[in-house]
Amino acid sequence: MELKDEARLLRIFLGESDKVQHSALYDVIVREARRLGLAGATVWRGVMGYGPTSRIRTARILDLSTDLPIIVEIADAHDKIERFLPVLHDLFEAAGCGGLVTVEKVTVIRYLHGKGH
């Protein structure tokens, strides 16, 4: 991604146990984003959350869940994010699971790429 003032932040909410075949959905999303040349992706693991089922998932030792909330964030130019959305749709279809996807306008303050930065 070039240094620009305005970009888009794609935020994908899903569950840790969501899979495409035998791979974690979040892993497949990140690998597809990389393959398609998006600037970068970060996967966040939540300690607690709930979704449309209202079932609370938590990392507390007494209620340890194997399906903690996962958030994948990808920031890049608007057109690159828009081109990735159909790929993301197909991945959710292949996984047979639900999720929440948001896209926000963001301001990039600093982006450095290359060795020595």
DSSP file (Angstrom, degrees, kcal/mol; ACC not computed):
  #  RESIDUE AA STRUCTURE BP1 BP2  ACC     N-H-->O    O-->H-N    N-H-->O    O-->H-N    TCO  KAPPA ALPHA  PHI   PSI    X-CA   Y-CA   Z-CA
    1    1 A M              0   0    0      0, 0.0     2,-0.1     0, 0.0     3,-0.0   0.000 360.0 360.0 360.0 134.5    0.0    0.0    0.0
    2    2 A E        -     0   0    0      1,-0.1     2,-0.6   110,-0.0   110,-0.1  -0.409 360.0 -88.2 -75.5 158.5    1.3    3.4   -0.8
    3    3 A L        +     0   0    0     -2,-0.1     2,-0.3   108,-0.1    -1,-0.1  -0.595  66.3 158.0 -69.3 116.2    1.3    6.1    1.8
    4    4 A K        -     0   0    0     -2,-0.6   104,-0.3     1,-0.1     3,-0.1  -0.930  48.6-130.6-137.9 159.6   -2.1    7.7    1.5
    5    5 A D  S    S+     0   0    0     -2,-0.3   103,-1.7     1,-0.1     2,-0.4   0.886  92.4  43.1 -76.8 -40.2   -4.3    9.8    3.8
    6    6 A E  E     +A  107   0A   0    101,-0.3     2,-0.2    99,-0.0   101,-0.2  -0.892  63.9 144.4-118.1 138.1   -7.4    7.7    3.3
    7    7 A A  E     -A  106   0A   0     99,-2.6    99,-2.4    -2,-0.4     2,-0.4  -0.793  41.5-101.6-147.2-172.0   -7.9    4.0    3.2
    8    8 A R  E     -AB 105  76A   0     68,-2.9    68,-2.1    -2,-0.2     2,-0.6  -0.961  17.6-148.9-123.8 143.7  -10.4    1.4    4.2
    9    9 A L  E     -AB 104  75A   0     95,-2.7    95,-2.1    -2,-0.4     2,-0.6  -0.961  10.0-159.6-112.3 117.3  -10.4   -0.9    7.2
   10   10 A L  E     -AB 103  74A   0     64,-3.4    64,-2.4    -2,-0.6     2,-0.5  -0.863   9.7-170.5 -95.5 123.2  -12.0   -4.3    6.7
   11   11 A R  E     -AB 102  73A   0     91,-2.8    91,-2.7    -2,-0.6     2,-0.5  -0.974   1.9-168.6-121.2 125.4  -13.0   -5.9   10.0
   12   12 A I  E     -AB 101  72A   0     60,-2.7    60,-2.4    -2,-0.5     2,-0.5  -0.959   3.7-162.5-120.9 120.0  -14.2   -9.5   10.0
   13   13 A F  E     +AB 100  71A   0     87,-3.4    87,-1.8    -2,-0.5     2,-0.3  -0.883  29.4 138.2-102.7 128.5  -15.8  -11.1   13.1
   14   14 A L  E     - B   0  70A   0     56,-2.5    56,-2.8    -2,-0.5     2,-0.3  -0.881  49.0 -86.5-153.2-176.8  -15.9  -14.9   13.2
   15   15 A G  E >   - B   0  69A   0     83,-0.3     3,-1.6    -2,-0.3    11,-0.2  -0.764  26.9-125.6-104.5 149.1  -15.4  -17.8   15.5
   16   16 A E  T 3  S+     0   0    0     52,-2.3    51,-0.1    -2,-0.3    10,-0.1   0.803 110.5  52.8 -60.0 -31.0  -12.2  -19.6   16.3
   17   17 A S  T 3  S+     0   0    0     51,-0.2    -1,-0.3     7,-0.1     2,-0.2   0.476  78.3 118.2 -88.5  -0.9  -13.7  -23.0   15.3
   18   18 A D    <   -     0   0    0     -3,-1.6     7,-2.9     6,-0.0     8,-0.4  -0.493  47.4-173.7 -67.5 131.5  -15.0  -21.8   11.9
   19   19 A K  E     -D   24   0B   0     76,-0.3     2,-0.5     5,-0.3     5,-0.2  -0.926  34.7-150.1-132.2 150.8  -13.2  -23.9    9.2
   20   20 A V  E >  S-D   23   0B   0      3,-2.7     3,-2.3    -2,-0.3     2,-0.4  -0.982  86.0 -46.0-114.0 112.5  -12.8  -24.2    5.5
   21   21 A Q  T 3  S-     0   0    0     -2,-0.5     4,-0.1    73,-0.4    -2,-0.0  -0.517 125.4 -26.3  55.3-113.8  -12.2  -27.9    5.0
   22   22 A H  T 3  S+     0   0    0     -2,-0.4     2,-0.4    -3,-0.1    -1,-0.3   0.263 120.4  92.4-111.8  12.8   -9.7  -28.6    7.7
   23   23 A S  E <  S-D   20   0B   0     -3,-2.3    -3,-2.7     1,-0.0     2,-0.1  -0.832  84.2-102.6-109.0 145.1   -8.1  -25.1    8.0
   24   24 A A  E  >  -D   19   0B   0     -2,-0.4     4,-2.0    -5,-0.2     3,-0.4  -0.411  28.2-131.4 -61.5 134.6   -9.2  -22.3   10.3
   25   25 A L  H  > S+     0   0    0     -7,-2.9     4,-2.6     1,-0.2     5,-0.2   0.888 106.9  55.3 -57.5 -41.8  -11.2  -19.7    8.4
   26   26 A Y  H  > S+     0   0    0     -8,-0.4     4,-2.1   -11,-0.2    -1,-0.2   0.882 107.6  50.3 -61.4 -36.3   -9.2  -16.9    9.8
   27   27 A D  H  > S+     0   0    0     -3,-0.4     4,-2.3     2,-0.2    -1,-0.2   0.911 110.9  48.2 -66.0 -43.4   -6.0  -18.5    8.5
   28   28 A V  H  X S+     0   0    0     -4,-2.0     4,-2.4     2,-0.2    -2,-0.2   0.894 110.1  52.7 -65.1 -40.0   -7.5  -19.0    5.0
   29   29 A I  H  X S+     0   0    0     -4,-2.6     4,-2.5     2,-0.2    -2,-0.2   0.940 110.9  46.4 -60.5 -47.8   -8.7  -15.4    5.0
   30   30 A V  H  X S+     0   0    0     -4,-2.1     4,-2.3     1,-0.2    -2,-0.2   0.913 113.0  49.1 -63.2 -43.0   -5.2  -14.1    5.8
   31   31 A R  H  X S+     0   0    0     -4,-2.3     4,-2.5     1,-0.2    -1,-0.2   0.885 112.1  48.3 -65.8 -38.0   -3.5  -16.3    3.3
   32   32 A E  H  X S+     0   0    0     -4,-2.4     4,-2.1     2,-0.2    -2,-0.2   0.898 109.9  52.3 -67.6 -40.1   -6.0  -15.2    0.5
   33   33 A A  H  <>S+     0   0    0     -4,-2.5     5,-2.6    -5,-0.2    -2,-0.2   0.916 112.5  45.5 -60.9 -42.7   -5.4  -11.6    1.4
   34   34 A R  H ><5S+     0   0    0     -4,-2.3     3,-1.5     1,-0.2    -2,-0.2   0.924 110.7  52.7 -65.6 -44.8   -1.7  -12.1    1.1
   35   35 A R  H 3<5S+     0   0    0     -4,-2.5    -1,-0.2     1,-0.3    -2,-0.2   0.856 109.8  49.6 -59.5 -35.7   -2.0  -14.0   -2.2
   36   36 A L  T 3<5S-     0   0    0     -4,-2.1    -1,-0.3    -5,-0.1    -2,-0.2   0.381 119.4-110.0 -88.4   3.8   -4.1  -11.1   -3.6
   37   37 A G  T < 5 +     0   0    0     -3,-1.5    -3,-0.2     1,-0.2    -2,-0.1   0.703  55.6 163.9  82.3  20.6   -1.6   -8.5   -2.6
   38   38 A L      < -     0   0    0     -5,-2.6    -1,-0.2    -6,-0.2     3,-0.1  -0.406  49.2-111.0 -70.0 154.4   -3.4   -6.7    0.2
   39   39 A A  S    S-     0   0    0     36,-0.2     2,-0.3     1,-0.2    37,-0.1   0.826  76.0 -48.1 -59.9 -38.9   -1.2   -4.6    2.4
   40   40 A G        -     0   0    0     35,-0.3    35,-0.7     2,-0.0     2,-0.3  -0.932  45.9-140.4 174.1 163.2   -1.4   -6.7    5.6
   41   41 A A  E     -C   74   0A   0     -2,-0.3     2,-0.4    33,-0.2    33,-0.2  -0.991   5.9-161.2-142.9 148.3   -3.7   -8.4    8.0
   42   42 A T  E     -C   73   0A   0     31,-2.3    31,-2.9    -2,-0.3     2,-0.5  -0.997   8.8-151.0-130.9 135.9   -3.9   -8.9   11.7
   43   43 A V  E     -C   72   0A   0     -2,-0.4     2,-0.4    29,-0.2    29,-0.2  -0.931  11.9-165.1-108.3 126.6   -5.8  -11.6   13.6
   44   44 A W  E     -C   71   0A   0     27,-3.6    27,-2.6    -2,-0.5     2,-0.6  -0.914   8.9-149.1-110.5 135.6   -7.1  -10.8   17.1
   45   45 A R  E     -C   70   0A   0     -2,-0.4    25,-0.2    25,-0.2     2,-0.1  -0.923  18.6-140.0-105.4 121.2   -8.3  -13.4   19.5
   46   46 A G        -     0   0    0     23,-3.4     3,-0.1    -2,-0.6    22,-0.0  -0.420   9.1-149.8 -79.1 153.5  -11.0  -12.2   21.8
   47   47 A V  S    S+     0   0    0      1,-0.3    12,-2.4    -2,-0.1    13,-0.3   0.622  82.4   3.7 -94.3 -16.4  -11.2  -13.1   25.5
   48   48 A M  E    S+E   58   0C   0     10,-0.2    -1,-0.3    11,-0.1     2,-0.3  -0.951  74.5 124.2-165.4 145.6  -15.0  -12.9   25.6
   49   49 A G  E     -E   57   0C   0      8,-2.1     8,-3.2    -2,-0.3     2,-0.3  -0.971  30.4-140.4 177.9 174.6  -17.9  -12.3   23.3
   50   50 A Y        -     0   0    0     -2,-0.3     6,-0.1     6,-0.2    -2,-0.0  -0.980  12.0-167.1-150.9 159.5  -21.2  -13.5   21.8
   51   51 A G    >   -     0   0    0      4,-0.5     3,-2.0    -2,-0.3   -37,-0.0  -0.272  57.2 -43.7-125.8-149.8  -22.8  -13.4   18.5
   52   52 A P  T 3  S+     0   0    0      0, 0.0    -2,-0.0     0, 0.0     0, 0.0   0.723 130.8  57.7 -62.6 -22.6  -26.3  -14.0   17.0
   53   53 A T  T 3  S-     0   0    0      2,-0.1     3,-0.1     1,-0.0    -3,-0.0   0.621 100.9-134.9 -80.6 -10.9  -26.9  -17.1   19.1
   54   54 A S    <   +     0   0    0     -3,-2.0     2,-0.6     1,-0.3    -1,-0.0   0.579  56.3 143.9  64.9  12.1  -26.3  -15.0   22.3
   55   55 A R        -     0   0    0      1,-0.0    -4,-0.5     2,-0.0     2,-0.4  -0.728  49.4-131.7 -81.8 122.4  -24.1  -17.8   23.6
   56   56 A I        -     0   0    0     -2,-0.6     2,-0.4    -6,-0.1    -6,-0.2  -0.589  19.1-163.2 -79.3 130.7  -21.2  -16.3   25.6
   57   57 A R  E     +E   49   0C   0     -8,-3.2    -8,-2.1    -2,-0.4     2,-0.3  -0.945  17.0 172.8-112.5 134.7  -17.8  -17.6   24.7
   58   58 A T  E     -Ef  48  64C   0      5,-0.6     7,-1.8    -2,-0.4   -10,-0.2  -0.962  41.4-141.0-144.0 156.6  -15.0  -16.8   27.2
   59   59 A A        +     0   0    0    -12,-2.4     5,-0.2    -2,-0.3   -11,-0.1   0.344  60.8 128.9 -96.3   3.4  -11.3  -17.6   27.9
   60   60 A R    >   -     0   0    0    -13,-0.3     3,-0.9     3,-0.2    -2,-0.1  -0.359  69.1-121.7 -60.7 141.1  -12.0  -17.8   31.6
   61   61 A I  G >  S+     0   0    0      1,-0.3     3,-0.7     2,-0.2    -1,-0.1   0.818 109.8  49.0 -58.1 -36.0  -10.5  -21.1   33.0
   62   62 A L  G 3  S+     0   0    0      1,-0.2    -1,-0.3     0, 0.0    -2,-0.1   0.768 122.7  32.7 -76.8 -23.7  -13.8  -22.3   34.4
   63   63 A D  G <  S+     0   0    0     -3,-0.9    -5,-0.6     2,-0.1    -1,-0.2  -0.041  83.5 172.8-118.4  29.5  -15.8  -21.6   31.1
   64   64 A L  B <   -f   58   0C   0     -3,-0.7     2,-0.3    -5,-0.2    -5,-0.2  -0.142  14.9-158.9 -53.6 121.4  -13.0  -22.3   28.6
   65   65 A S        -     0   0    0     -7,-1.8     3,-0.3     1,-0.1    -1,-0.1  -0.751  23.0-155.7-101.0 146.6  -14.4  -22.2   25.2
   66   66 A T  S    S+     0   0    0     -2,-0.3    -1,-0.1     1,-0.2    -2,-0.1   0.267  93.0  60.8 -97.8   9.1  -12.9  -23.7   22.1
   67   67 A D  S    S+     0   0    0    -51,-0.1    -1,-0.2    -9,-0.1     3,-0.1  -0.429  71.9 167.9-132.4  58.8  -14.7  -21.2   20.0
   68   68 A L        -     0   0    0     -3,-0.3   -52,-2.3     1,-0.1   -51,-0.2  -0.296  45.7 -88.5 -70.1 157.4  -13.4  -17.8   21.1
   69   69 A P  E     -B   15   0A   0      0, 0.0   -23,-3.4     0, 0.0     2,-0.4  -0.409  43.3-162.7 -67.0 142.6  -14.2  -14.7   19.1
   70   70 A I  E     -BC  14  45A   0    -56,-2.8   -56,-2.5   -25,-0.2     2,-0.4  -0.984   6.6-166.5-126.3 138.1  -11.8  -13.9   16.3
   71   71 A I  E     -BC  13  44A   0    -27,-2.6   -27,-3.6    -2,-0.4     2,-0.5  -0.995   2.4-164.5-124.4 128.1  -11.4  -10.5   14.5
   72   72 A V  E     -BC  12  43A   0    -60,-2.4   -60,-2.7    -2,-0.4     2,-0.4  -0.954   9.4-166.5-108.0 127.4   -9.4  -10.2   11.3
   73   73 A E  E     +BC  11  42A   0    -31,-2.9   -31,-2.3    -2,-0.5     2,-0.4  -0.956   9.3 177.5-118.0 133.9   -8.4   -6.7   10.3
   74   74 A I  E     -BC  10  41A   0    -64,-2.4   -64,-3.4    -2,-0.4     2,-0.5  -0.992   7.3-167.3-134.7 124.6   -7.1   -5.7    6.9
   75   75 A A  E     +B    9   0A   0    -35,-0.7   -35,-0.3    -2,-0.4     2,-0.3  -0.949  30.3 120.3-114.4 132.1   -6.3   -2.1    5.9
   76   76 A D  E     -B    8   0A   0    -68,-2.1   -68,-2.9    -2,-0.5   -38,-0.1  -0.946  63.2 -45.1-167.2-176.5   -5.7   -1.1    2.3
   77   77 A A     >  -     0   0    0     -2,-0.3     4,-2.2   -70,-0.2     3,-0.3  -0.275  56.4-112.0 -63.2 150.4   -6.9    1.1   -0.5
   78   78 A H  H  > S+     0   0    0      1,-0.2     4,-2.5     2,-0.2     5,-0.2   0.886 115.0  50.1 -51.7 -48.4  -10.7    1.3   -1.1
   79   79 A D  H  > S+     0   0    0      1,-0.2     4,-1.9     2,-0.2    -1,-0.2   0.858 109.9  50.2 -65.3 -35.7  -10.5   -0.5   -4.5
   80   80 A K  H  > S+     0   0    0     -3,-0.3     4,-1.1     2,-0.2    -1,-0.2   0.893 111.6  48.0 -69.8 -38.7   -8.4   -3.4   -3.1
   81   81 A I  H  X S+     0   0    0     -4,-2.2     4,-1.2     2,-0.2     3,-0.5   0.926 110.6  52.0 -65.2 -43.9  -10.8   -4.0   -0.2
   82   82 A E  H  < S+     0   0    0     -4,-2.5     3,-0.3     1,-0.2    -2,-0.2   0.882 108.4  51.0 -60.1 -39.2  -13.8   -3.9   -2.6
   83   83 A R  H  < S+     0   0    0     -4,-1.9     4,-0.5     1,-0.2    -1,-0.2   0.765 108.3  53.7 -69.5 -24.7  -12.2   -6.5   -4.8
   84   84 A F  H  X S+     0   0    0     -4,-1.1     4,-2.4    -3,-0.5     3,-0.3   0.741  89.0  78.5 -81.3 -23.3  -11.5   -8.7   -1.8
   85   85 A L  H  X S+     0   0    0     -4,-1.2     4,-2.5    -3,-0.3    -1,-0.2   0.883  91.9  49.3 -58.2 -43.7  -15.2   -8.7   -0.5
   86   86 A P  H  > S+     0   0    0      0, 0.0     4,-2.2     0, 0.0    -1,-0.2   0.879 111.2  51.4 -63.6 -34.0  -16.4  -11.3   -3.1
   87   87 A V  H  > S+     0   0    0     -4,-0.5     4,-2.0    -3,-0.3    -2,-0.2   0.928 110.5  48.7 -63.5 -44.9  -13.5  -13.6   -2.1
   88   88 A L  H  X S+     0   0    0     -4,-2.4     4,-2.3     1,-0.2     5,-0.2   0.902 108.7  53.3 -61.2 -42.8  -14.5  -13.2    1.5
   89   89 A H  H  X S+     0   0    0     -4,-2.5     4,-2.2     1,-0.2    -1,-0.2   0.931 108.8  49.3 -57.4 -46.9  -18.1  -14.0    0.7
   90   90 A D  H  X S+     0   0    0     -4,-2.2     4,-2.5     1,-0.2    -1,-0.2   0.861 108.7  53.2 -63.3 -36.0  -17.0  -17.2   -1.0
   91   91 A L  H  X S+     0   0    0     -4,-2.0     4,-2.0     2,-0.2    -1,-0.2   0.909 108.9  48.3 -66.7 -41.4  -14.9  -18.2    2.0
   92   92 A F  H  X>S+     0   0    0     -4,-2.3     4,-1.5     2,-0.2     5,-1.3   0.898 111.7  50.7 -64.1 -38.9  -17.8  -17.8    4.3
   93   93 A E  H  <5S+     0   0    0     -4,-2.2     3,-0.2     1,-0.2    -2,-0.2   0.928 110.4  48.9 -62.4 -44.7  -20.0  -19.8    2.0
   94   94 A A  H  <5S+     0   0    0     -4,-2.5   -73,-0.4     1,-0.2    -1,-0.2   0.850 112.5  48.3 -64.0 -34.5  -17.3  -22.6    1.9
   95   95 A A  H  <5S-     0   0    0     -4,-2.0   -76,-0.3    -5,-0.2    -1,-0.2   0.738  99.2-140.6 -77.1 -23.1  -17.1  -22.6    5.7
   96   96 A G  T  <5 +     0   0    0     -4,-1.5     2,-0.3     1,-0.2    -3,-0.2   0.845  61.4 114.3  66.0  33.0  -20.9  -22.7    6.0
   97   97 A C      < -     0   0    0     -5,-1.3    -1,-0.2   -78,-0.0     2,-0.2  -0.806  62.5-115.9-129.2 170.3  -20.7  -20.3    8.9
   98   98 A G        +     0   0    0     -2,-0.3   -83,-0.3    -3,-0.1     2,-0.3  -0.466  34.5 157.3 -97.3 175.1  -21.9  -16.8    9.8
   99   99 A G        -     0   0    0     -2,-0.2     2,-0.4   -85,-0.1   -85,-0.2  -0.960  37.1-107.9-178.8 174.9  -19.9  -13.8   10.6
  100  100 A L  E     -A   13   0A   0    -87,-1.8   -87,-3.4    -2,-0.3     2,-0.4  -0.990  26.8-169.6-124.4 131.7  -20.0  -10.0   10.6
  101  101 A V  E     +A   12   0A   0     -2,-0.4     2,-0.3   -89,-0.2   -89,-0.2  -0.985   6.5 179.5-123.9 128.1  -18.0   -7.9    8.1
  102  102 A T  E     -A   11   0A   0    -91,-2.7   -91,-2.8    -2,-0.4     2,-0.4  -0.939  12.7-160.2-125.3 151.2  -17.6   -4.2    8.4
  103  103 A V  E     -A   10   0A   0     -2,-0.3     2,-0.4   -93,-0.2   -93,-0.2  -0.997  15.2-177.5-129.7 127.6  -15.8   -1.7    6.2
  104  104 A E  E     -A    9   0A   0    -95,-2.1   -95,-2.7    -2,-0.4     2,-0.5  -0.928  30.4-117.8-124.8 148.0  -14.8    1.7    7.6
  105  105 A K  E     -A    8   0A   0     -2,-0.4     2,-0.3   -97,-0.2   -97,-0.2  -0.727  43.6-179.8 -78.0 129.8  -13.1    4.8    6.1
  106  106 A V  E     -A    7   0A   0    -99,-2.4   -99,-2.6    -2,-0.5     2,-0.6  -0.902  28.6-125.3-130.6 159.6   -9.8    5.3    8.0
  107  107 A T  E     -A    6   0A   0     -2,-0.3     2,-0.6  -101,-0.2  -101,-0.3  -0.929  21.3-141.9-104.7 123.7   -7.0    7.8    7.9
  108  108 A V        -     0   0    0   -103,-1.7     3,-0.1    -2,-0.6    -2,-0.0  -0.756  18.1-177.8 -84.8 122.5   -3.5    6.2    7.5
  109  109 A I        -     0   0    0     -2,-0.6     2,-0.3     1,-0.3    -1,-0.2   0.880  67.7  -3.2 -86.4 -44.4   -1.1    8.2    9.6
  110  110 A R        +     0   0    0      2,-0.0     2,-0.4  -105,-0.0    -1,-0.3  -0.975  56.1 174.6-154.1 134.6    2.1    6.3    8.7
  111  111 A Y        -     0   0    0     -2,-0.3     2,-0.4    -3,-0.1  -108,-0.1  -0.928   8.3-179.0-142.8 117.7    2.9    3.3    6.5
  112  112 A L        -     0   0    0     -2,-0.4     2,-0.4     5,-0.1    -2,-0.0  -0.941   2.5-174.9-117.6 139.8    6.5    2.2    5.9
  113  113 A H        +     0   0    0     -2,-0.4     2,-0.2     2,-0.1    -2,-0.0  -0.993  38.7  46.1-134.2 140.2    7.5   -0.7    3.8
  114  114 A G  S >  S-     0   0    0     -2,-0.4     3,-1.0     2,-0.0     2,-0.1  -0.461  86.3 -44.8 120.7 169.2   10.8   -2.2    3.1
  115  115 A K  T 3  S+     0   0    0      1,-0.2    -2,-0.1    -2,-0.2     0, 0.0  -0.402 116.3  25.6 -71.9 145.9   13.9   -3.3    4.9
  116  116 A G  T 3         0   0    0     -2,-0.1    -1,-0.2     1,-0.1    -3,-0.0   0.515 360.0 360.0  82.5   5.8   15.4   -1.1    7.5
  117  117 A H    <         0   0    0     -3,-1.0    -2,-0.1    -5,-0.0    -5,-0.1   0.417 360.0 360.0-103.8 360.0   12.2    0.7    8.5
